[in-house]
Amino acid sequence: MKIVQLAKRILTGAVATGSTLLIAACYGVYDRSYIVRGFVKSSGAPVPDLEVCITNDEEAFCGHTDQIGFFHIDTQAPYFKDQGFLVCVEDVDGARGGIIKSECLQVPPNQESPVNIEMNVVKE
């Protein structure tokens, strides 16, 4: 009796896995994420500890630059691709790393993910 139940479970799992793989093979993997990444520099040097936000009329997603000026923002908002958005950098650490002038860059609609950005900012 236990062998029959085990065989049914194995068969059910195999059918479910096979149908999922078949759908993915025919239609591709469904991924709603939209990634924006890049570097922020000033006079060719990386700028760490800046807040980087992508915004549109509906919402904003933010991240921070690391020690090499790199940022990575992964959203679950595919409408950023359809509508376009602003990428804005802001100095949030004050005078500690030097004062950076806030700047924004407009990204037009229909940019494929990942969107690669390189921004050059000015120290005040």
N, C-alpha and C positions, 0 to 999 in steps of 0.2 A: 504494500500500500504506500509506504513512504517513498519507494523508488518511483512509482507512478506520479506522485505529487512533485517530486524533485524533477522528473523529466518534463512535466508540464511547465514548471517554473523556468527551466532552462530554455525550452522551446519558446515560451512567451517572451523572455528576455532577448533571444536571438531575433525573433520577428520584429520586436520593437526597435532594436538596434539597427537591423537591416533596413527597415523602412525609413528611419531617421537618416541614415547614410545615403539612401537612394534620393531622398528629397534634397539633401545638401548637395549631392552630385548633380542633380538636374537644375537646381535653382540657385546654387551658391549659398554660402553661409550668411545668415541674416545678422548684420552688424550695424547697430544704430549709433555707434560711437563716432565722434568727430574730433579729430586731434589737431591741435595747433601747437607747434613747437618752434624753437629757434634760439637765437643768441641776441643779447643786448651788449653793445660795446660803446665806448667813448674814446675817440681818437685811437681806435684800433685795439684798445685794452678792454678785457671783459669787465662788466660791472655786476658784482654780486649784490644780493640782498635788496633787489628791486621787486616791487609787486607788479605783476603783469596780469592784466584782466582782458578777457574778450567779452564784448558786450554788444547787444542789439536791443531792439525795442522790448523784448520779452524778459531777458534775464542776463546775468553776468556770471562768469566762471573765472576764478583767479588762481594764480600760482606765484612762485617766487623764483628769481634767478639764483643759481648756485654759484660756487666759487669761480667757475669758468664762464659765467654769464648766460648759462643755458637755462631754458624754461620748457616745461611740458605741461599742457593742459588737455586733459581727455574728458570730453563731455558725452552725455547721452542725449544730445540735442541736435538732431540732424537738420533742423531748420536753419542753423547757422550757415550751412551750405547754400540753402535756397535764398536766404535774405541778405547774405553778406554781414559784416560785422566790423567793429573797431577793435584794434589791439592797442591798449594803452599801458604805458609804464609810469610808475609813480615811485618816488623815493620815500620809503617808509622808515628808514633807519636814521633819518635826520642828518646831522653833520658828521656822523661817525665815519661814513665812507665817502664823504664829499657830497655836496648838494647837487642833485641831478634835476634838471628841468623836466617836468612831466610832458610827455608827448604821446600822440595817438597816430595810428596808421590805419587807413580805411582798406579793408579787404573786400573786393567786389564779390557778388554772388557767384555760385557755381565753381568754386575752387575745390578740387578733390582733396580728400583727407589722405595723408596728413598734410597740413598747410605748413610750409617752412618759411619762417620769418627771420630777417636779420634787421635789427633796428640799431641805429647810431644815435646816441643821445648826447646832449651837451651838458657839461658840468658848469654850474653857475659860479 
